[in-house]
């Protein structure tokens, strides 16, 4: 019985280590991305342009 409890404890420990490692990697990626974004004063924000609405179904012309 103690063998199963040991394996469960080992699996739980590995899970925690892998989760912590992934969390550190994600945190570094977010910090690196945030460092690349310039300050709000230096960026000109333009309103989104909307494309002209097109008819989703093209007209079918009868063949003659």
N, C-alpha and C positions, 0 to 999 in steps of 0.2 A: 504494500500500500504506500509506503514511503517513497517508493520509486516514482509512482505517478505524481505525487505531490512535488517531488524534486523536478520532474520534467515540466510540470505546469509553472513552477517558480522560475525555471530557466527561460521558458518561452515568454513569460511575462517580463522578465528582465531584458531579454533581447528586444521585445516589442517597445519597451520604454526607451531603450538606447536608440533604436532606429527612429522612433518618433521625435526624440530630442534632436537627432542629427538632421532630419528633414526640416524641423522647425528652424534650426539655425541657418540652414541653407536658404530657406524661404525668406527669413528675416534679412539676410545679407542681400538677397536679390531685390527685395523691396527697398532697402536703404540705398542700394546702388542706383535703382531706377529713380528714386526721389532726388538723389544728388544730381541727376542729369536734367531735371526739370528746372528751367530758369524761374526767377522770381516773378510774381504777378505783374509788377510794374513794367517789366521789359517785354512783355508779350502782348501783342495786339490780338484781340479776340474778334473774329469776324462772325457774323451770324451765318448759320448754315444755309447753303444755297439749295433750293429745291429744284429738282429736275422737272422740266415740263411734263405734265401728265400725258401719257400716251395711252391710246386705246389698247387694252390688254389683249383683245382679239382682233387680228387684222381683218379687214373687209375681204370677203370672198367674191371675186368677180366671176360670173359664169363664163366658161370657155365657149368660144364660138367656132 
